[in-house]
Amino acid sequence: MNPRRAAAVGILFLAIAAFYYARVLRAMIIDTEEGEQPAWTLPLSDRIAVVGFALANVLPLLFWNRIDEWAKASLTLYAGL
């Protein structure tokens, strides 16, 4: 595909994405329903699960050097390097 055609396709996809993104923003900000709605809340068990999953993704970053050393040591044992 030549570069001009790729750029044209990219611009077309950009315009389509911007249109849909603008629709989402309009629905979120401009088109409000009549009356106040209560805030959306999660049950306690779901909140605990979300916090647990977040910690499972963040905590390894704090101990990355130890994880890296463990992985290198296991590779040495496995491959005999």
Legacy VTK file of the C-alpha trace (Angstrom):
# vtk DataFile Version 3.0
C-alpha trace
ASCII
DATASET POLYDATA
POINTS 81 float
0.000 0.000 0.000
1.447 3.335 -0.947
1.945 5.960 1.777
-0.724 8.342 0.475
-3.384 5.654 0.476
-2.352 4.561 3.990
-2.566 8.185 5.167
-6.016 8.573 3.604
-7.246 5.390 5.279
-5.776 6.576 8.586
-7.528 9.931 8.286
-10.815 8.194 7.480
-10.505 5.955 10.549
-9.555 8.985 12.637
-12.696 10.818 11.533
-14.884 7.807 12.331
-13.284 7.387 15.757
-13.643 11.113 16.526
-17.325 10.961 15.589
-18.009 8.069 17.955
-15.881 9.603 20.709
-17.826 12.860 20.396
-21.092 10.909 20.703
-19.867 9.296 23.925
-18.799 12.652 25.339
-22.139 14.189 24.421
-23.994 11.358 26.118
-21.855 11.697 29.238
-21.754 15.468 29.595
-24.401 17.247 27.582
-27.373 14.865 27.486
-28.310 14.617 31.134
-31.514 13.064 32.344
-34.083 14.919 34.353
-33.489 14.709 38.078
-30.539 13.536 40.093
-29.451 9.934 39.998
-27.698 8.270 42.931
-24.018 7.475 42.537
-23.218 4.026 41.231
-21.691 1.807 43.917
-20.243 -1.676 43.980
-21.111 -4.281 46.581
-18.471 -4.776 49.262
-17.323 -8.130 47.861
-16.735 -6.574 44.429
-14.853 -3.623 45.922
-12.583 -6.052 47.782
-11.992 -7.990 44.554
-11.120 -4.803 42.622
-8.647 -3.708 45.301
-7.115 -7.194 45.353
-6.672 -7.260 41.586
-5.182 -3.758 41.618
-2.700 -4.748 44.325
-1.805 -7.916 42.411
-0.832 -5.703 39.472
0.949 -2.938 41.405
2.850 -4.793 44.152
5.127 -6.759 41.792
6.376 -3.427 40.460
7.702 -2.590 43.920
9.708 -5.822 44.072
10.764 -5.994 40.433
14.484 -6.491 41.163
13.772 -9.551 43.306
11.453 -10.988 40.655
14.063 -10.350 37.958
16.803 -12.031 40.002
14.515 -15.014 40.684
13.729 -15.345 36.972
17.416 -15.206 36.016
18.298 -17.779 38.675
15.573 -20.128 37.462
16.818 -19.727 33.885
20.310 -20.610 35.046
19.014 -23.735 36.757
16.854 -24.715 33.802
19.280 -24.016 30.957
22.488 -24.660 32.867
23.925 -21.289 31.912
LINES 1 82
81 0 1 2 3 4 5 6 7 8 9 10 11 12 13 14 15 16 17 18 19 20 21 22 23 24 25 26 27 28 29 30 31 32 33 34 35 36 37 38 39 40 41 42 43 44 45 46 47 48 49 50 51 52 53 54 55 56 57 58 59 60 61 62 63 64 65 66 67 68 69 70 71 72 73 74 75 76 77 78 79 80
